[in-house]
Amino acid sequence: MQEEGSYICDSCGEEIVVPLDLSAGGVQEYVEDCPVCCYANVIHVEIDETGEVRVWGEGE
């Protein structure tokens, strides 16, 4: 399984790599500030039954 995922910052457009906590469940949501522009993004993580991971962010 993947240990990292990435999303595109809703404000500056940079690709941000984030560590994945696979023990936190199949559907996760948390707020993280972009390390480039400090914009708050809501990060969504979905892990399906086959282990495929989908990560995306949207502005808070």
N, C-alpha and C positions, 0 to 999 in steps of 0.2 A: 504494500500500500504506500501511497504517497506520504511524505513527511512535510512537504511544503506545497503551498498553493499560491496563486497570484491574482490580483485584481487590478483594474485600472482606476486611478483616483478620479472621482467625479469632478474635481476642481481643476487640477493641473494636467491630467492626462497621463501621468507617469504610471508605469507598471510597478506595483508594489508586491514583493514576495513576503508571505507570512507563513509562520510555522503552523502546522495543523495538529490539533489535539484530538486524535482519533477516539480517545476514551470519553470525550464529552458528548457523544451521541451522534446520530445520523443527521440531525437538523440543528444547526447552531446559528446564533446571531449575536454580534457584539459590536461595540463602537471602538474605532481605532483612529487616532489622528494620523494623517499622512506624514511620513517622515521628511517629505520634500517641501510641502507647502503648509503643513499643520492643519489642513481642513479635516473636519470630523467626518468619517465615513462609517456607515453601518455595513459591516462585513457579514455576508451570508455564506454559510458552508452547508452543502448537502452531500451526504455520502450514501450511495444507493447500495442495494443488497449484494451487488457484484464487487463493491469496493471502489467504484468510480467516484471521483470527487469533483464537485462543481463549486467554484468560489466566485463571488462577485461582490462588488461594493456599490453603494449609492449614498448620496449626500444625506447627512442627518437632518 
